[in-house]
Amino acid sequence: MRQTSMEKMHIFIVMFFMSLVMSVQAPIFAPYAAKLGASSVVIGIMLSLASFTNLTGNLIAGPLVDRFGKKVFITLPIFVSGGLFIAHGLATSSANLLLLRALNGFSLAFLIPSAFALLSGYAKNSHQQGKNMAINGILGTIASIVAPIIGGMMGSAFGYENTYYTIGTALLLIGIYTTLCLREKESIIVVGSHRKAFSLIQVLQKKSLQMVFLTGFALMYIHGVIIYEVPYLAVEQGLSTAITGVLFSFFGVGTFFSLSLFFINRFNPMKRIMFGLFGMCMSLFAVFTQLLTLPLMLFLLGFFFGIMMPAMATALTDTVSSDGHGRAFGVMSAVYSLGMITSSFITGIIRDVLSPYFVAFLIGMLTLMILGYSRIQSGSPKTARTPYQY
């Protein structure tokens, strides 16, 4: 038991420091790209292309993770990404930055499905699964609170290039720690008789998972708007990157608060998903109608984001058996990337004529309507009910 706890702790440590280091770049990427001559549309294309290559890698990663194990697909991307981030600091044009961003998106595509699949092997039931995901979310949220402030201060004090050198070096150190400490883990999840190993096609065809994936798309579309719009304020309004980092931290504080409410994990994950999406939509409505200030809106969005993320991971693992987690998390990560692609591209095009927050609100509400309709249909007497089915 103690050895298992130590092994799980290593996963949490690796994922925490990965989140910390990766989040450092959040407030500096858009200003750095603008410094190299990128327009708002080009910045949107950069973010979209990185998400597209990430999506492609996610779909490739899932089956490979299930077949060859998790550790190799965690360790290798960390080393590759560290080298690419160092190269970010050497970029001389927006074209260089575009290529590096795309390559980095592809390399990191293998990391997230592998890490979540490895972590999911340490849960015996749905409640433990939700708790593990919530703990990981708390650690990631702490990183997202601290890192943007650090990144903003480093960008202002040392310059964008030196900040990227630091990020790359830190990732290489994390890679060394992962190589020495992380261990492969066989799943100990108890699989019920109603669950069986799913192929990639079966994962895509299962209706209950389709609803989770649809929600993931809407969630990442909204998140993409925040990632794009908040840093761009620094460019448009002459704000320092340090202030931008503080704004991002409001989102992290809200997420940390909701993830700390462990009793929420006892509720049906589908109900948590719908509640969280509704809250995010109302927060977006309040900001584009100017009923709320941006810091308060970011806090509320972070709060509901923290409710949804563990719920979606739990709904996924409750439906797919452990030997299919790599495929399922790979598809989920690909859907997340697709949401970011769509969000970044559309936001870069429409932001001068239409509020991106309004468009995100419409997408969120449309998704909520589809989820509600699907839940009503699954509750029909003619429909067989399974755990967590819509």
C-alpha positions as CSV (number, residue, x, y, z in Angstrom):
1,M,0.0,0.0,0.0
2,R,2.8,2.4,1.0
3,Q,4.7,1.6,-2.2
4,T,1.5,2.2,-4.3
5,S,1.1,5.6,-2.6
6,M,4.7,6.5,-3.4
7,E,4.3,5.5,-7.0
8,K,1.1,7.6,-7.3
9,M,2.9,10.5,-5.7
10,H,5.5,10.5,-8.4
11,I,2.7,10.8,-11.0
12,F,1.2,13.8,-9.2
13,I,4.7,15.4,-8.9
14,V,5.4,15.0,-12.6
15,M,2.0,16.3,-13.7
16,F,2.2,19.2,-11.2
17,F,5.6,20.4,-12.4
18,M,4.5,19.9,-16.0
19,S,1.5,22.1,-15.4
20,L,3.6,24.6,-13.6
21,V,6.2,24.9,-16.3
22,M,3.8,24.8,-19.2
23,S,1.6,27.5,-17.6
24,V,4.5,29.9,-17.3
25,Q,4.3,30.6,-21.0
26,A,0.5,31.5,-21.0
27,P,0.9,35.3,-20.5
28,I,3.9,35.7,-22.8
29,F,3.1,33.8,-25.9
30,A,0.8,36.3,-27.6
31,P,3.0,39.3,-26.8
32,Y,6.1,37.4,-28.0
33,A,4.4,36.4,-31.2
34,A,3.3,40.0,-31.7
35,K,6.9,41.1,-31.1
36,L,8.0,38.8,-33.9
37,G,5.5,40.4,-36.3
38,A,2.4,38.2,-35.9
39,S,-1.0,39.8,-36.3
40,S,-4.1,38.7,-34.3
41,V,-5.2,36.4,-37.1
42,V,-1.7,34.8,-37.3
43,I,-1.6,34.3,-33.5
44,G,-5.0,32.6,-33.8
45,I,-3.6,30.4,-36.6
46,M,-0.6,29.5,-34.4
47,L,-2.8,28.4,-31.5
48,S,-5.1,26.5,-33.9
49,L,-2.2,24.7,-35.7
50,A,-0.7,23.7,-32.4
51,S,-4.0,22.3,-31.3
52,F,-4.4,20.5,-34.7
53,T,-1.1,18.8,-34.4
54,N,-2.0,17.9,-30.8
55,L,-5.3,16.4,-32.0
56,T,-3.4,14.3,-34.6
57,G,-1.0,13.1,-32.0
58,N,-3.8,12.3,-29.5
59,L,-5.5,9.9,-31.9
60,I,-2.2,8.2,-32.7
61,A,-1.3,8.1,-29.0
62,G,-4.3,6.3,-27.6
63,P,-3.8,2.8,-29.2
64,L,0.0,3.0,-28.7
65,V,-0.4,3.8,-25.0
66,D,-2.7,0.8,-24.5
67,R,-0.3,-1.5,-26.4
68,F,3.2,-0.4,-25.4
69,G,2.7,1.2,-21.9
70,K,2.5,4.6,-20.5
71,K,5.9,5.6,-19.1
72,V,7.7,5.8,-22.5
73,F,5.0,8.1,-23.8
74,I,5.3,10.4,-20.8
75,T,9.1,10.6,-20.6
76,L,10.0,11.1,-24.3
77,P,7.6,13.9,-25.0
78,I,8.9,15.8,-22.0
79,F,12.5,15.7,-23.3
80,V,11.3,16.7,-26.8
81,S,9.2,19.5,-25.6
82,G,12.1,20.8,-23.5
83,G,14.3,21.1,-26.5
84,L,11.5,22.8,-28.5
85,F,10.9,25.4,-25.9
86,I,14.5,26.3,-25.8
87,A,14.2,26.7,-29.6
88,H,11.3,29.1,-29.0
89,G,13.7,31.5,-27.5
90,L,15.9,31.3,-30.6
91,A,13.0,32.1,-33.0
92,T,13.7,35.0,-35.4
93,S,10.3,35.3,-37.1
94,S,6.6,34.4,-36.6
95,A,7.1,31.6,-39.2
96,N,9.7,30.0,-36.9
97,L,7.4,30.3,-34.0
98,L,4.6,28.8,-35.9
99,L,6.6,25.7,-36.8
100,L,7.9,25.3,-33.3
101,R,4.4,25.6,-31.8
102,A,3.1,23.0,-34.2
103,L,5.9,20.5,-33.4
104,N,5.5,21.1,-29.7
105,G,1.7,20.5,-29.9
106,F,2.4,17.1,-31.6
107,S,5.0,16.0,-29.1
108,L,2.9,16.8,-26.1
109,A,-0.1,15.0,-27.6
110,F,1.3,11.7,-26.2
111,L,1.8,13.0,-22.7
112,I,-1.7,13.7,-21.4
113,P,-3.4,10.4,-22.5
114,S,-0.5,8.5,-21.1
115,A,-0.5,10.3,-17.8
116,F,-4.2,10.0,-17.2
117,A,-4.3,6.4,-18.2
118,L,-1.4,5.7,-15.7
119,L,-3.2,7.6,-13.0
120,S,-6.5,5.9,-13.6
121,G,-4.9,2.5,-12.8
122,Y,-4.6,3.6,-9.1
123,A,-8.4,3.7,-8.5
124,K,-10.6,0.8,-7.4
125,N,-13.9,2.4,-8.0
126,S,-15.6,5.5,-9.4
127,H,-15.3,7.5,-6.2
128,Q,-11.6,6.9,-5.9
129,Q,-11.3,7.8,-9.6
130,G,-13.0,11.1,-9.1
131,K,-10.8,11.8,-6.0
132,N,-7.6,11.0,-7.9
133,M,-8.6,13.3,-10.7
134,A,-9.6,16.0,-8.3
135,I,-6.3,15.8,-6.5
136,N,-4.5,16.1,-9.8
137,G,-6.7,19.0,-10.7
138,I,-6.0,20.8,-7.5
139,L,-2.2,20.4,-8.1
140,G,-2.6,21.6,-11.7
141,T,-4.7,24.5,-10.5
142,I,-2.1,25.6,-7.9
143,A,0.3,25.6,-10.8
144,S,-2.0,27.6,-13.0
145,I,-2.4,30.2,-10.2
146,V,1.3,30.6,-9.5
147,A,2.8,30.0,-13.0
148,P,1.1,32.9,-14.9
149,I,2.3,35.4,-12.3
150,I,5.8,33.9,-12.5
151,G,5.7,33.9,-16.3
152,G,4.4,37.5,-16.5
153,M,7.1,38.7,-14.1
154,M,9.8,36.7,-15.9
155,G,8.7,38.1,-19.2
156,S,8.8,41.7,-17.9
157,A,12.1,41.3,-16.0
158,F,14.2,38.9,-18.2
159,G,12.6,39.1,-21.7
160,Y,10.6,36.5,-23.6
161,E,13.6,34.7,-25.0
162,N,15.2,34.0,-21.6
163,T,11.9,32.9,-20.2
164,Y,11.6,30.3,-22.9
165,Y,15.2,29.1,-22.2
166,T,14.2,28.7,-18.6
167,I,11.0,26.7,-19.5
168,G,12.9,24.4,-21.7
169,T,15.6,23.7,-19.2
170,A,13.0,23.0,-16.5
171,L,11.3,20.5,-18.7
172,L,14.5,18.6,-19.3
173,L,15.0,18.4,-15.5
174,I,11.4,17.0,-15.2
175,G,12.3,14.5,-17.9
176,I,15.2,13.2,-15.9
177,Y,13.1,12.9,-12.7
178,T,10.4,11.0,-14.7
179,T,13.0,8.6,-16.1
180,L,14.3,7.8,-12.6
181,C,11.2,7.8,-10.5
182,L,8.1,6.9,-12.6
183,R,7.0,3.3,-12.7
184,E,4.7,1.5,-15.1
185,K,1.5,0.4,-13.3
186,E,-1.0,-2.3,-14.2
187,S,-4.6,-1.2,-13.6
188,I,-6.3,-2.3,-10.4
189,I,-9.7,-0.9,-11.4
190,V,-12.6,-3.4,-10.9
191,V,-14.3,-3.8,-14.2
192,G,-18.0,-4.5,-14.0
193,S,-19.7,-7.1,-16.2
194,H,-21.3,-4.4,-18.3
195,R,-18.0,-3.0,-19.4
196,K,-15.6,-4.5,-21.9
197,A,-12.5,-3.4,-23.7
198,F,-13.4,-0.9,-26.4
199,S,-11.6,-0.4,-29.7
200,L,-11.0,3.1,-30.9
201,I,-14.1,2.9,-33.3
202,Q,-16.3,1.6,-30.4
203,V,-15.1,4.4,-28.2
204,L,-16.2,6.9,-30.9
205,Q,-19.6,5.2,-31.5
206,K,-20.8,4.8,-27.9
207,K,-23.5,7.4,-27.3
208,S,-22.7,8.2,-23.6
209,L,-19.1,8.9,-24.6
210,Q,-20.2,11.0,-27.5
211,M,-22.0,13.3,-25.1
212,V,-18.9,13.6,-22.9
213,F,-16.8,14.4,-26.0
214,L,-19.3,17.0,-27.1
215,T,-19.1,18.6,-23.7
216,G,-15.3,18.5,-23.8
217,F,-15.4,20.4,-27.1
218,A,-17.6,23.1,-25.7
219,L,-15.5,23.4,-22.6
220,M,-12.3,23.8,-24.5
221,Y,-13.9,26.2,-26.9
222,I,-14.7,28.4,-23.9
223,H,-11.3,27.9,-22.4
224,G,-9.7,28.8,-25.7
225,V,-11.5,32.1,-25.8
226,I,-10.1,32.9,-22.4
227,I,-6.5,31.9,-23.3
228,Y,-6.7,34.0,-26.4
229,E,-8.5,37.1,-25.2
230,V,-6.9,37.7,-21.8
231,P,-3.3,37.8,-23.0
232,Y,-4.3,39.9,-26.0
233,L,-5.4,42.6,-23.6
234,A,-1.7,43.1,-22.8
235,V,-1.1,43.9,-26.5
236,E,-4.2,46.1,-27.1
237,Q,-4.3,48.0,-23.8
238,G,-0.6,48.3,-23.1
239,L,-0.9,46.2,-20.0
240,S,2.2,44.4,-18.6
241,T,2.5,40.7,-18.8
242,A,2.6,40.7,-15.0
243,I,-0.9,42.0,-14.9
244,T,-2.1,39.5,-17.4
245,G,-0.6,36.8,-15.3
246,V,-2.6,38.0,-12.3
247,L,-5.8,37.9,-14.4
248,F,-5.2,34.3,-15.3
249,S,-4.7,33.5,-11.6
250,F,-8.3,34.4,-10.9
251,F,-9.3,31.5,-13.1
252,G,-7.0,29.2,-11.2
253,V,-8.3,30.3,-7.8
254,G,-11.9,29.5,-8.8
255,T,-10.8,26.1,-10.1
256,F,-8.9,25.4,-6.9
257,F,-11.9,26.3,-4.8
258,S,-14.3,23.9,-6.6
259,L,-11.8,21.0,-6.8
260,S,-11.3,21.3,-3.0
261,L,-14.9,20.3,-2.5
262,F,-14.3,16.6,-2.5
263,F,-17.9,15.7,-1.5
264,I,-18.9,16.8,-5.0
265,N,-17.3,13.6,-6.4
266,R,-20.1,11.6,-4.8
267,F,-22.7,13.0,-7.2
268,N,-23.5,11.6,-10.6
269,P,-20.7,12.9,-13.0
270,M,-23.3,13.7,-15.7
271,K,-25.2,16.0,-13.4
272,R,-21.9,17.7,-12.4
273,I,-21.1,18.1,-16.1
274,M,-24.4,19.8,-16.9
275,F,-24.3,22.0,-13.8
276,G,-20.8,23.1,-14.6
277,L,-21.5,23.9,-18.3
278,F,-24.6,25.9,-17.3
279,G,-22.5,27.9,-14.8
280,M,-19.9,28.6,-17.4
281,C,-22.5,29.8,-19.9
282,M,-24.0,32.2,-17.3
283,S,-20.6,33.6,-16.5
284,L,-19.9,34.3,-20.2
285,F,-23.3,35.9,-20.5
286,A,-22.5,38.2,-17.6
287,V,-19.2,39.3,-19.0
288,F,-20.3,40.2,-22.5
289,T,-23.3,42.1,-21.1
290,Q,-20.9,43.8,-18.7
291,L,-22.8,42.6,-15.6
292,L,-19.5,41.2,-14.2
293,T,-16.0,42.5,-14.2
294,L,-13.3,40.4,-16.0
295,P,-11.6,39.1,-12.7
296,L,-14.9,37.9,-11.2
297,M,-15.9,36.3,-14.5
298,L,-12.6,34.5,-14.6
299,F,-13.0,33.3,-11.1
300,L,-16.5,31.9,-11.8
301,L,-15.4,30.3,-15.1
302,G,-12.5,28.6,-13.2
303,F,-15.0,27.4,-10.5
304,F,-17.3,25.7,-12.9
305,F,-14.3,24.4,-15.0
306,G,-13.1,22.7,-11.8
307,I,-16.4,21.0,-11.4
308,M,-16.5,19.7,-15.0
309,M,-13.0,18.3,-15.5
310,P,-13.0,15.5,-12.9
311,A,-16.6,14.7,-13.8
312,M,-15.8,14.1,-17.4
313,A,-12.8,11.9,-16.6
314,T,-14.9,9.9,-14.2
315,A,-17.7,9.5,-16.7
316,L,-15.2,8.2,-19.2
317,T,-13.5,5.7,-16.9
318,D,-16.9,4.5,-15.7
319,T,-17.8,3.6,-19.2
320,V,-14.6,2.1,-20.7
321,S,-12.6,-0.7,-19.2
322,S,-9.1,-0.1,-18.0
323,D,-7.3,-1.6,-21.0
324,G,-9.1,0.9,-23.2
325,H,-8.3,4.0,-21.1
326,G,-5.5,5.0,-23.4
327,R,-7.8,5.1,-26.4
328,A,-10.6,6.9,-24.5
329,F,-8.3,9.5,-23.1
330,G,-6.6,9.9,-26.4
331,V,-10.0,10.7,-28.1
332,M,-10.9,13.0,-25.2
333,S,-7.6,14.9,-25.6
334,A,-8.2,15.1,-29.4
335,V,-11.6,16.6,-28.7
336,Y,-10.0,19.1,-26.4
337,S,-7.6,20.0,-29.1
338,L,-10.4,20.4,-31.6
339,G,-12.2,22.8,-29.3
340,M,-9.0,24.8,-29.0
341,I,-8.4,24.8,-32.7
342,T,-11.9,26.0,-33.5
343,S,-11.9,28.6,-30.7
344,S,-8.5,30.1,-31.5
345,F,-9.2,30.3,-35.2
346,I,-12.7,31.8,-34.9
347,T,-11.7,34.2,-32.2
348,G,-8.8,35.6,-34.2
349,I,-11.2,36.3,-37.1
350,I,-14.3,37.6,-35.4
351,R,-13.0,39.5,-32.4
352,D,-13.0,42.9,-34.2
353,V,-16.7,42.6,-35.2
354,L,-18.3,40.3,-32.6
355,S,-17.6,39.4,-29.0
356,P,-15.9,36.1,-28.7
357,Y,-17.5,35.7,-25.3
358,F,-20.9,35.8,-26.9
359,V,-20.0,33.1,-29.5
360,A,-18.7,30.9,-26.7
361,F,-21.9,31.5,-24.8
362,L,-24.0,30.3,-27.7
363,I,-21.9,27.2,-28.2
364,G,-22.1,26.3,-24.6
365,M,-25.8,26.7,-24.4
366,L,-26.4,24.7,-27.6
367,T,-24.3,21.9,-26.1
368,L,-26.3,22.1,-22.9
369,M,-29.5,21.8,-24.9
370,I,-28.2,18.7,-26.7
371,L,-27.1,17.1,-23.4
372,G,-30.5,17.8,-21.8
373,Y,-32.4,16.3,-24.8
374,S,-30.1,13.2,-24.8
375,R,-30.6,12.8,-21.0
376,I,-34.4,13.0,-21.5
377,Q,-34.2,10.4,-24.3
378,S,-32.1,8.0,-22.2
379,G,-34.7,8.3,-19.4
380,S,-37.5,7.1,-21.7
381,P,-39.1,3.8,-20.7
382,K,-38.1,2.3,-24.0
383,T,-34.4,3.0,-23.4
384,A,-32.4,0.6,-21.3
385,R,-30.5,2.4,-18.5
386,T,-26.9,1.8,-17.7
387,P,-24.8,3.6,-15.1
388,Y,-24.1,7.2,-16.1
389,Q,-25.9,6.8,-19.4
390,Y,-27.5,9.9,-20.9
